Amino acid sequence: MNEVRVCDLCHHHNESHSLICENCGEDISFIPSTIIRKERFVQNNENPEVSELLQGEDEPSTTQKTARLIEAKLINVLSGYTVILPPEGGVLGRSGTIDPRHFQKNRFVSNQHARFSLSGDEFIVQDLNSTNGTKLNGVRLSPDREYPLQEGDKLTFANMEFLFEK
């Protein structure tokens, strides 16, 4: 698999660090990276119903499929500050892996307050048994249980309130 930026205008696959489309010159700096998965369809001529789809980087490719990386963020309701949730997930808190500098001065947010992960195309939140809790749309979450997030959900970490956007 490799990462590219697909131009919305001409659909050219540009390198992920490109800011301008190499094909048409369109601005692509705002376009999120896309993962290209190479696939090879192997047809069994003796029995066509047993044909296979092989995946791998080293195999010659006859088909390419693209899938946009899921991009999500939390927007602080009071300040408007945006916390980007990485596709690989992470831990939110004063010593977490997701933008800890935004939470470090808030003594009510735990060091490791909540975990975010991606399941398919859906972000999941999980309270990590934090001292002051995590709320989803005003309802306190049970620790160590996974909750799927929807566009527009309100998340509260101790006394900090955020809106979830995809």
C-alpha positions in Angstrom: 0.0 0.0 0.0 1.1 3.5 -0.6 -0.3 7.0 0.2 -1.2 9.6 -2.4 -3.3 12.7 -2.8 -6.0 12.2 -5.5 -6.8 15.4 -7.4 -10.5 16.2 -7.2 -10.4 17.8 -10.7 -8.5 15.3 -12.8 -8.2 12.3 -10.4 -4.5 12.1 -10.9 -2.6 10.2 -8.1 0.0 12.7 -6.7 2.6 12.0 -4.0 1.2 12.5 -0.5 3.5 15.5 0.1 2.4 17.3 -3.1 0.5 20.6 -2.7 -0.3 21.1 -6.4 -1.5 18.4 -8.8 1.4 17.3 -11.1 -1.1 16.7 -13.9 -3.4 19.8 -14.0 -1.9 22.3 -11.6 -4.9 22.3 -9.2 -4.4 23.2 -5.5 -4.5 19.8 -3.6 -3.0 21.0 -0.3 -6.4 20.7 1.5 -7.0 17.1 0.2 -6.4 14.4 2.8 -4.1 11.5 2.0 -5.5 8.4 0.3 -4.3 4.8 0.7 -3.9 2.9 -2.5 -4.3 -0.8 -2.2 -3.0 -2.9 -5.1 -5.0 -6.0 -6.0 -4.6 -8.6 -8.7 -7.5 -10.7 -10.0 -6.4 -14.2 -10.9 -8.8 -16.0 -13.2 -9.1 -19.8 -13.1 -10.0 -20.7 -16.7 -10.9 -24.3 -15.8 -13.4 -23.2 -13.1 -14.2 -19.5 -13.3 -16.1 -19.6 -10.0 -12.8 -20.3 -8.1 -11.1 -17.2 -9.4 -9.2 -15.3 -6.7 -8.4 -11.8 -5.7 -4.8 -11.6 -4.5 -3.5 -8.6 -2.5 0.0 -7.5 -2.0 2.6 -4.8 -2.9 5.0 -6.9 -4.8 2.6 -8.5 -7.2 1.9 -7.0 -10.6 -1.3 -4.9 -10.3 -4.2 -5.0 -12.8 -6.6 -3.0 -10.6 -6.1 -0.2 -8.1 -8.7 0.8 -5.5 -8.5 4.0 -3.4 -9.9 4.6 0.0 -9.9 8.0 1.7 -8.4 8.1 5.2 -10.9 8.9 7.8 -10.4 12.3 9.2 -12.1 13.3 12.4 -11.7 16.1 15.0 -12.9 17.4 18.3 -13.8 21.1 18.5 -13.7 22.8 21.9 -17.1 24.4 22.4 -15.7 27.3 24.4 -12.5 28.2 22.7 -13.0 26.7 19.2 -9.7 24.9 19.5 -9.5 21.9 17.2 -8.0 18.5 18.2 -7.3 16.3 15.2 -8.0 12.6 15.9 -5.5 10.5 14.0 -6.8 7.5 11.9 -4.7 5.2 14.0 -6.4 6.4 17.2 -4.7 7.2 20.5 -5.2 8.4 24.1 -6.6 11.8 25.1 -5.4 13.2 28.4 -2.7 15.3 30.1 -0.1 12.7 29.1 -1.9 11.1 26.2 -0.9 10.7 22.6 -3.5 13.0 21.1 -2.6 16.7 21.5 -1.6 16.5 25.2 -0.6 20.2 25.3 -4.2 21.2 25.1 -5.1 19.2 28.2 -1.9 19.6 30.4 -3.1 22.6 32.4 -6.5 21.1 33.2 -6.2 19.2 36.5 -9.6 17.7 36.1 -8.7 15.8 33.0 -6.9 12.5 33.8 -3.4 11.7 32.5 -5.0 9.0 30.3 -8.6 10.0 30.1 -10.1 8.4 27.0 -9.1 6.2 24.1 -10.1 6.8 20.5 -9.9 4.1 17.9 -11.2 3.4 14.4 -13.5 0.5 13.7 -14.2 0.3 9.9 -15.2 3.9 9.1 -16.5 4.6 12.6 -14.6 6.3 15.4 -15.0 4.7 18.9 -14.5 6.4 22.3 -13.7 4.6 25.5 -13.3 6.1 29.0 -10.1 4.8 30.6 -11.6 4.9 34.1 -10.9 8.6 34.4 -11.3 10.3 37.7 -13.9 12.9 36.5 -15.4 10.8 33.7 -16.3 11.2 30.1 -19.8 12.0 28.8 -21.3 11.4 25.4 -24.3 13.7 24.7 -24.6 14.3 28.4 -24.6 10.7 29.5 -21.6 9.5 31.6 -19.8 6.6 29.9 -19.1 3.3 31.7 -15.3 2.8 31.9 -13.6 0.5 29.5 -16.6 0.1 27.3 -16.5 1.2 23.6 -19.1 3.7 22.3 -19.4 4.6 18.6 -19.4 8.3 17.6 -21.7 10.1 15.2 -21.2 13.5 13.5 -22.3 16.2 15.9 -21.9 14.2 19.1 -21.0 16.2 22.2 -18.1 14.8 24.3 -17.2 16.0 27.7 -13.9 15.1 29.3 -14.1 16.2 33.0 -15.1 19.9 32.5 -14.1 20.3 28.8 -16.8 20.1 26.2 -16.1 19.2 22.5 -18.1 18.5 19.4 -17.2 15.5 17.2 -16.9 16.1 13.5 -15.9 13.8 10.7 
